[in-house]
Amino acid sequence: MPTPISELCCSPVLAGPLTHEAADDLAAALKVVADSTRLRLLGLIRTQPSGEACTCDLTEPLGLTQPTVTHHLKVLFEAGFLERERRGRQTYYRIATGSMAVLCQALDPSPELLSS
């Protein structure tokens, strides 16, 4: 199973060579977010006034069935991009703290690397 996004190294990809394992982990994280439905889910959750949403809040805006939305939420959760909380019969999802920052940091070279 790939390393969750929150555990990936924070250094930029271009800062130096990646180990085979680090490259596999980063590729797995990128594969998770390289899906238009998952990107839309992240955007919908992030823009909710409460910063969280349940599956029932997401099916209509996406025009997808509940099982399809649940599948994509599970993939995002297992990769560490989402946190979830069960409340009665509903499960609420929110963006995992720092998950997007880790991904951006891994891909964004520091200014000193760009000038060399």
N, CA and C of each residue as an Amber inpcrd file, in Angstrom:
protein
   348
   0.8560000  -1.1800000   0.0000000   0.0000000   0.0000000   0.0000000
   0.9000000   1.2400000   0.0000000   0.6200000   2.2290000  -0.8360000
   1.4380000   3.4360000  -0.8990000   1.3840000   4.2220000   0.4120000
   2.4310000   4.9930000   0.6460000   2.4970000   5.8530000   1.8190000
   1.4500000   6.9480000   1.7020000   0.6840000   7.2320000   2.7850000
  -0.2770000   8.3420000   2.7330000   0.4350000   9.6580000   2.4220000
  -0.2680000  10.5520000   1.7660000   0.3120000  11.8230000   1.3350000
   0.9340000  12.5890000   2.4880000   0.3460000  12.5180000   3.6720000
   0.8570000  13.2770000   4.8140000   2.2180000  12.7870000   5.2770000
   2.6160000  11.5900000   4.8660000   3.8980000  11.0420000   5.2850000
   4.9830000  11.1600000   4.2140000   4.6450000  11.7080000   3.0690000
   5.6560000  11.8820000   2.0230000   6.6590000  12.9420000   2.4480000
   7.8640000  12.8120000   1.9780000   8.9020000  13.7950000   2.2760000
   8.5030000  15.1640000   1.7450000   8.8570000  16.1930000   2.4750000
   8.4560000  17.5510000   2.1000000   9.4200000  18.2130000   1.1290000
  10.5120000  17.5780000   0.7680000  11.4650000  18.2420000  -0.1090000
  10.9730000  18.2140000  -1.5480000  11.2920000  19.2460000  -2.3120000
  10.8600000  19.2930000  -3.7070000  11.4330000  18.1380000  -4.5220000
  10.6870000  17.6940000  -5.4850000  11.1200000  16.6010000  -6.3460000
  12.4460000  16.9450000  -7.0170000  12.6010000  18.1840000  -7.4330000
  13.8080000  18.5790000  -8.1600000  14.9980000  18.8870000  -7.2570000
  14.8470000  18.7630000  -5.9400000  15.9480000  19.0690000  -5.0230000
  17.0460000  18.0220000  -5.1090000  16.7300000  16.8760000  -5.6040000
  17.7260000  15.8200000  -5.7190000  17.0590000  14.5500000  -6.1990000
  17.8530000  13.5180000  -6.3910000  17.2790000  12.2680000  -6.8740000
  16.3270000  11.6620000  -5.8410000  15.2550000  11.0840000  -6.3250000
  14.3090000  10.3890000  -5.4560000  14.6960000   8.9200000  -5.3700000
  14.4850000   8.3470000  -4.2090000  14.6470000   6.9010000  -4.1110000
  13.5100000   6.2550000  -4.8920000  13.6900000   5.0050000  -5.2170000
  12.6390000   4.2830000  -5.9460000  11.3410000   4.2940000  -5.1380000
  11.4470000   4.0700000  -3.8280000  10.2600000   4.0450000  -2.9660000
   9.5810000   5.4160000  -2.9070000  10.3680000   6.4860000  -2.7690000
   9.7900000   7.8360000  -2.7130000   9.1020000   8.1890000  -4.0310000
   9.7140000   7.8010000  -5.1360000   9.1110000   8.0670000  -6.4450000
   7.8060000   7.2950000  -6.6050000   7.7890000   6.0430000  -6.1530000
   6.5550000   5.2470000  -6.2220000   5.4520000   5.8630000  -5.3690000
   5.8070000   6.3190000  -4.1580000   4.8160000   6.9230000  -3.2620000
   4.2430000   8.2080000  -3.8520000   5.1070000   9.0480000  -4.3940000
   4.6440000  10.2970000  -4.9910000   3.7900000  10.0180000  -6.2290000
   4.2090000   9.0610000  -7.0390000   3.4280000   8.6980000  -8.2300000
   2.0480000   8.1740000  -7.8380000   1.9760000   7.4050000  -6.7670000
   0.6820000   6.8850000  -6.3040000  -0.2240000   8.0250000  -5.8480000
   0.3410000   9.0030000  -5.1310000  -0.4500000  10.1560000  -4.6800000
  -0.9330000  10.9770000  -5.8700000  -0.0690000  11.1820000  -6.8420000
  -0.4570000  11.9380000  -8.0340000  -1.5240000  11.1960000  -8.8320000
  -1.4300000   9.8740000  -8.8670000  -2.4310000   9.0780000  -9.5830000
  -3.8100000   9.2530000  -8.9470000  -3.8480000   9.3470000  -7.6190000
  -5.1220000   9.5300000  -6.9190000  -5.7760000  10.8440000  -7.3300000
  -5.0120000  11.9210000  -7.3880000  -5.6000000  13.2290000  -7.7110000
  -5.6590000  13.5000000  -9.2140000  -5.1360000  12.5870000 -10.0190000
  -5.1800000  12.7630000 -11.4710000  -6.4840000  12.2110000 -12.0410000
  -7.5520000  12.4250000 -11.3270000  -8.8780000  11.9740000 -11.7350000
  -9.8150000  13.1640000 -11.5930000 -10.5190000  13.5030000 -12.6500000
 -11.3390000  14.7190000 -12.6250000 -12.4410000  14.6640000 -11.5670000
 -13.0200000  13.5050000 -11.3380000 -14.0560000  13.3980000 -10.3050000
 -13.4650000  13.6680000  -8.9290000 -12.2920000  13.1310000  -8.6570000
 -11.6640000  13.3380000  -7.3430000 -11.2450000  14.7850000  -7.1600000
 -10.7720000  15.4120000  -8.2160000 -10.4330000  16.8350000  -8.1140000
 -11.6810000  17.6600000  -7.8300000 -12.7820000  17.3220000  -8.4920000
 -14.0420000  18.0330000  -8.2370000 -14.5160000  17.8030000  -6.8070000
 -14.3760000  16.5860000  -6.2980000 -14.7520000  16.2980000  -4.9120000
 -13.9430000  17.1430000  -3.9360000 -12.6390000  17.2090000  -4.1470000
 -11.7910000  18.0200000  -3.2660000 -12.2370000  19.4780000  -3.2910000
 -12.5360000  19.9930000  -4.4760000 -12.9930000  21.3760000  -4.5910000
 -14.3310000  21.6090000  -3.9200000 -15.2600000  20.6800000  -4.0890000
 -16.5760000  20.8160000  -3.4560000 -16.4690000  20.7870000  -1.9340000
 -15.6740000  19.8750000  -1.4180000 -15.5220000  19.7780000   0.0380000
 -14.8480000  21.0290000   0.5830000 -13.8020000  21.4570000  -0.0820000
 -13.0460000  22.6310000   0.3910000 -13.9010000  23.8950000   0.4110000
 -14.8410000  24.0200000  -0.4980000 -15.6340000  25.2520000  -0.5940000
 -16.9290000  25.2120000   0.2120000 -17.1800000  24.1260000   0.9120000
 -18.3580000  24.0790000   1.7870000 -18.1610000  25.0720000   2.9310000
 -19.2020000  25.7950000   3.3360000 -19.0670000  26.7580000   4.4380000
 -18.4800000  26.1380000   5.7090000 -18.8260000  24.8900000   5.9840000
 -18.3120000  24.2200000   7.1830000 -16.9610000  23.5490000   6.9380000
 -16.5180000  23.5140000   5.6720000 -15.2630000  22.8510000   5.3350000
 -15.3720000  21.3410000   5.2840000 -16.5970000  20.8350000   5.3440000
 -16.8100000  19.3940000   5.2900000 -18.1190000  19.0990000   4.5670000
 -18.2570000  17.8560000   4.1320000 -19.4710000  17.4560000   3.4160000
 -19.6850000  15.9660000   3.6010000 -20.9490000  15.5710000   3.5560000
 -21.2670000  14.1400000   3.5630000 -21.5490000  13.7250000   2.1200000
 -21.5770000  12.4400000   1.9080000 -21.8120000  11.9140000   0.5620000
 -23.0820000  12.4910000  -0.0440000 -24.1170000  12.6290000   0.7850000
 -25.4010000  13.1370000   0.2750000 -25.2920000  14.5690000  -0.2440000
 -24.3090000  15.3430000   0.2390000 -24.0960000  16.7110000  -0.2420000
 -23.3780000  16.7390000  -1.5920000 -22.7720000  15.6300000  -1.9720000
 -21.8720000  15.6240000  -3.1230000 -22.4350000  14.9380000  -4.3660000
 -23.4230000  14.0900000  -4.2050000 -23.9260000  13.3340000  -5.3610000
 -24.5820000  14.2310000  -6.4010000 -25.4590000  15.1190000  -5.9700000
 -26.1760000  15.9770000  -6.9290000 -25.2470000  16.9280000  -7.6820000
 -24.3600000  17.6750000  -6.9890000 -23.4800000  18.5850000  -7.7420000
 -22.5920000  17.8670000  -8.7620000 -22.2300000  16.6160000  -8.4630000
 -21.3860000  15.8580000  -9.3840000 -22.1970000  15.1170000 -10.4450000
 -23.4810000  14.9240000 -10.1850000 -24.3090000  14.1660000 -11.1120000
 -23.9380000  12.6950000 -11.1450000 -23.4780000  12.1840000 -10.0020000
 -23.0560000  10.7880000  -9.9080000 -23.8740000  10.0660000  -8.8470000
 -23.8720000   8.7570000  -8.9170000 -24.6010000   7.9680000  -7.9260000
 -23.8430000   7.9440000  -6.6010000 -24.5680000   7.6330000  -5.5380000
 -23.9610000   7.5690000  -4.2080000 -22.8290000   6.5290000  -4.1490000
 -22.9920000   5.3210000  -4.7150000 -21.8800000   4.3670000  -4.6700000
 -20.6190000   4.8640000  -5.3900000 -20.7970000   5.5680000  -6.4950000
 -19.6370000   6.0960000  -7.2280000 -18.9230000   7.1630000  -6.4120000
 -19.6840000   8.0790000  -5.8190000 -19.0890000   9.1330000  -4.9860000
 -18.3840000   8.5070000  -3.7860000 -19.0280000   7.5350000  -3.1530000
 -18.4320000   6.8570000  -1.9970000 -17.1140000   6.1920000  -2.3730000
 -17.0570000   5.5690000  -3.5360000 -15.8110000   4.9400000  -4.0000000
 -14.6860000   5.9720000  -4.1000000 -14.9580000   7.0970000  -4.7460000
 -13.9260000   8.1220000  -4.9200000 -13.5120000   8.7290000  -3.5790000
 -14.4620000   8.9240000  -2.6720000 -14.1370000   9.4350000  -1.3360000
 -13.2390000   8.4510000  -0.5930000 -13.5120000   7.1700000  -0.7360000
 -12.6910000   6.1460000  -0.0850000 -11.2590000   6.1830000  -0.6130000
 -11.1070000   6.3100000  -1.9160000  -9.7660000   6.3760000  -2.5140000
  -9.0120000   7.5910000  -1.9730000  -9.6760000   8.7470000  -1.9230000
  -9.0440000   9.9620000  -1.3960000  -8.7080000   9.8210000   0.0840000
  -9.5910000   9.1880000   0.8440000  -9.3480000   8.9730000   2.2720000
  -8.1520000   8.0460000   2.4830000  -8.1250000   6.9290000   1.7800000
  -7.0420000   5.9590000   1.9520000  -5.6890000   6.5200000   1.5390000
  -5.6850000   7.4760000   0.6240000  -4.4370000   8.1120000   0.1990000
  -4.0180000   9.2430000   1.1370000  -4.8700000   9.5830000   2.1020000
  -4.5200000  10.6160000   3.0750000  -4.9390000  12.0180000   2.6990000
  -5.7200000  12.1740000   1.6300000  -6.1690000  13.5040000   1.2270000
  -7.3920000  13.9710000   2.0070000  -8.1430000  13.0310000   2.5660000
  -9.3500000  13.3750000   3.3180000  -9.3120000  12.7540000   4.7060000
  -9.9930000  13.4190000   5.6300000 -10.2880000  12.8540000   6.9460000
 -11.7880000  12.6060000   6.9550000 -12.2330000  11.6650000   7.7690000
 -13.6680000  11.4010000   7.8170000 -14.1260000  11.1920000   9.2540000
 -15.4040000  11.4810000   9.4560000 -16.0020000  11.3420000  10.7760000
 -17.4160000  10.8080000  10.6070000 -17.6950000   9.7520000  11.2950000
 -19.0310000   9.1400000  11.2420000 -19.9320000   9.8410000  12.2440000
 -21.1120000  10.2780000  11.7880000 -22.1270000  10.9050000  12.6370000
 -23.4550000  10.2240000  12.3540000 -23.8360000   9.3310000  13.2330000
 -25.0540000   8.5640000  12.9920000 -24.8920000   7.7180000  11.7470000
 -25.7860000   7.9100000  10.7920000 -25.7390000   7.1310000   9.5500000
 -24.9290000   7.8220000   8.4600000 -24.4800000   9.0340000   8.7090000
 -23.7420000   9.8070000   7.6990000 -22.2420000   9.8160000   8.0120000
 -21.4480000   9.8860000   6.9740000 -20.0070000  10.0630000   7.1130000
 -19.6580000  11.4070000   6.4970000 -18.9720000  12.2460000   7.2760000
 -18.5700000  13.5720000   6.8160000 -17.0790000  13.5630000   6.4920000
 -16.7410000  14.2260000   5.4020000 -15.3640000  14.2890000   4.9230000
 -14.8770000  15.7310000   4.9370000 -13.5950000  15.9010000   5.2410000
 -12.9360000  17.2080000   5.1660000 -11.5170000  16.9800000   4.6260000
 -10.9500000  18.0280000   4.0760000  -9.5840000  17.9390000   3.5510000
  -8.6370000  17.6650000   4.7140000  -7.7600000  16.6960000   4.5650000
  -6.7970000  16.3620000   5.6160000  -5.8090000  17.5090000   5.7800000
  -5.5800000  17.8850000   7.0070000  -4.6750000  18.9850000   7.3160000
  -3.3080000  18.7430000   6.6850000  -2.8620000  19.6910000   5.8920000
  -1.5330000  19.6430000   5.2940000  -1.3890000  18.7530000   4.0740000
  -2.4270000  18.0120000   3.7020000  -2.2640000  17.0690000   2.5890000
  -1.9680000  17.7750000   1.2720000  -2.6320000  18.8710000   1.0130000
  -2.3890000  19.6020000  -0.2360000  -1.0420000  20.3220000  -0.1930000
  -0.6690000  20.8110000   0.9800000   0.6170000  21.5050000   1.1170000
   1.7730000  20.5530000   0.8420000   1.6660000  19.3220000   1.3270000
   2.7200000  18.3360000   1.0930000   2.8630000  18.0600000  -0.3950000
   1.7490000  17.9090000  -1.0750000   1.7860000  17.6390000  -2.5100000
   2.3760000  18.8230000  -3.2700000   1.9470000  20.0300000  -2.9330000
   2.4700000  21.2300000  -3.5990000   3.9570000  21.4020000  -3.3330000
   4.3740000  21.1770000  -2.0950000   5.7950000  21.3100000  -1.7530000
   6.6410000  20.3080000  -2.5180000   6.1300000  19.1050000  -2.6760000
   6.8940000  18.0740000  -3.3730000   7.1090000  18.4290000  -4.8390000
   6.1670000  19.1710000  -5.4180000   6.2450000  19.4940000  -6.8410000
   6.8250000  20.8670000  -7.1420000   6.8530000  21.7520000  -6.1580000
   7.2690000  23.1340000  -6.3790000   8.7270000  23.3210000  -5.9760000
   9.6190000  23.4590000  -6.9350000  11.0250000  23.6340000  -6.5860000
  11.2530000  24.9670000  -5.8880000  12.2010000  24.9660000  -4.9830000
  12.5200000  26.2040000  -4.2810000  13.1500000  27.1960000  -5.2540000
  13.0380000  28.5030000  -4.9740000  13.5630000  29.5190000  -5.8980000
  15.0410000  29.3440000  -6.2280000  15.8390000  28.9080000  -5.2560000
  17.2660000  28.7560000  -5.5340000  17.5370000  27.6470000  -6.5470000
  16.6700000  26.6620000  -6.6260000  16.8420000  25.6110000  -7.6280000
  16.5460000  26.1310000  -9.0310000  15.5990000  27.0440000  -9.1210000
  15.2290000  27.5790000 -10.4290000  16.3130000  28.4800000 -11.0090000
  17.1070000  29.1160000 -10.1480000  18.1190000  30.0470000 -10.6380000
  19.4330000  29.3530000 -10.9750000  19.5720000  28.0680000 -10.6470000
  20.8310000  27.3910000 -10.9600000  20.8650000  26.8530000 -12.3590000
